[in-house]
Amino acid sequence: MMILKDGCYVVKEEECMEVAFSYEERVVSLIRQKYSLDEELAIQRQRDTKPDEFQLYFEYCEACKKQAATGA
């Protein structure tokens, strides 16, 4: 966290807090490890012209959903 001290912003150390993420946030986070939003949109647009690439993407997303559901 940044705090204002003597007219300057300085970093203030805080205790580590555990944050709970929703299922959807966990799924998106896992997908982003491999695909950016732009890459996802491109794959979606080309799903009929590049079915093999789309299938790999789809399978990866399904695996991310399973992983997020189990919390693994």
Sequence and secondary structure as in RCSB ss.txt:
>XXXX:A:sequence
MMILKDGCYVVKEEECMEVAFSYEERVVSLIRQKYSLDEELAIQRQRDTKPDEFQLYFEYCEACKKQAATGA
>XXXX:A:secstr
 EEEETTEEEE           HHHHHHHHHHTT  HHHHHHHHHTTTT HHHHHHHHHHHHHHHHHHHHT 
